[in-house]
Amino acid sequence: MTDTLFDIATATPEQAQARLDGLVADRDWSRALAKKHDATFSEFDALSRRIVGAEPDVPATDQLVDMIVGGAVPPAIETVSGGELTARDKLHAIAQLREAGQTDTGIMEIFSGLDSRTGKPFDAETVSLAKSWRGEYEARSQLRLFSAIIAFAA
């Protein structure tokens, strides 16, 4: 199903595209990809990153930064996996977060899961604190909604 002599790390984008085209034409490989077979999906991911010039195993934060600062245009066709949001959905969520008062730094932290102060994933204490505020935020949000309903009903 796969050629063990093909070295993705040294392949040009054109070679990676040719390799991916050949693999996609292979029914067994395509079925394994559709079933998210680990090795097959890893090869697909590595080839895709090589084709577009993305670094291996690095989150697509540049694309996220472009979305936050307003330079990103969602592609006409996009494939996502594992519950990831499409670019269009991310742009919509960014707009909603901004309307809710989030800063660009806060939005980046929400999407990346990284603490902007340390560049590392949020620690358990910070996550626990955020979860404890969730109920308070939802209550305030509900109170604002009720206040708006009362104000417009009068």
N, C-alpha and C positions, 0 to 999 in steps of 0.2 A: 504494500500500500504506500509506503514512503521510502524514499531513497536516502539511506543513511550517509551517503557521500556528499550530499548537498549541504553546504555551510551557509546558513542564513546570515551570520555575522559578517561574512566577507562578500556577500552577493550584492550586486548593484540593484537598484529599484526595478530595473527592467528584467533582470534575472529572477528576482523574487516574484514579479508579476507573472512571468512565464511559468515558474514553478507552481504558483497558486492556480493558474489557469489549468495546468495539467492535473493537479490534485482535485480540483472541483469537477473535472470531467470524469474522474474515477468514482463510480457509483458507491463502492464500499467506503471510500474516504468521505464522500458527501453525507452518507448515512451516519457515519461516526460523528461528523461535525454536527449534524442536526440533533444527535442524541447527546451532544456536549461531552463526548469522550475526552478525557483530560489531555492526553498526548496530542490528539488531533486538534483540539481547540487551542492548545498552546502553540502548535505549529502554525495554525491559521492566524493567531494573534501576532506571532513573531514575524510572519511574512507580511501581514497587513501593515505592521509598524515599519518594516523595512521599505515597503513600497512608498509609503507617504513620508518617510524620513523621520519618524518619531523614534525617540529613544526607547529601547526595550525596558519594560518594567518601570516606567516612569509615568505617573499620572498625567493626564492631559491638562495640566494646569494652565498652559499657555492659551489653549482654547477657552478655558473658563475665564481667564483674565480678559480675553478679547470680548467675551460675552458680557462681562461686568462693565467694562469701559465703553461698550457700545460698538465695537468694531466687527462683531461676528454676524454673519448672515447664515441662517440655517440652510443646510443642503436640501436639494429637491428630493433626494432619496437617501435614507440613512438606515443602517442596520445597527441595532443595539441588542445587548444580551444581559442576562442576569439581573433584570429589574432596573437597569440603567435608564435614565431619562433621555429622550431624544433632545437634540439641540433646541428644537422649537419649544419643547416642554421646559427646558432649563431657562430659556429666555423669558418665558411666561412666568416661571417661578421667581426669577430675578426681579422682574417688574413688580410682582406682588409683594415680595420682600421689601423692595425699595418703598412701595406705597405704605407698608406697615412701619416704616421708619428705620429699617436696617441700613447700616453703613456698608460700603463696598468691602471693607475688611470683614465685617460680620457675615456678609453673603459668601465671601471666599471661605471663611471658616465653616460655614454650614455645608457647602458643597464638597470641600476637600476633607473635612474632619480633622484638620490640622490647626493647632493653636498658633495664631499669628505671632505670639510673643516668643515661642520656642521653636516653631517649625516642626513640632512633633505632634503625634495624635494626642487628643485630650486625655488627661489622666482620669482615673475612676472617680476621684473626688469632685472634679469639675463636672463630669457627666451626671453624677448623683445630684449635685446642686442644681444643674439645669433642669433635671427631671422634677425636682421639688418645686421649682418655679412654674412648671407647666400648668398645674391646676390653678395657680394664682392668675396667670396670664389668661387662661380660658375664662375664668370668672370675670376678669376685667373686660375682656372682649365681649362677653355676653351682656354685661351691664351697659357697655357703650351701645350695643345693638338695641337693647330695650329703651335706653334713653333716646336714641334716634327715632324709634317707633313712636314713643310718647310725644316727642317734640313735633313730629310731622303730623301726628293725629290731631293735635290741638288746634 
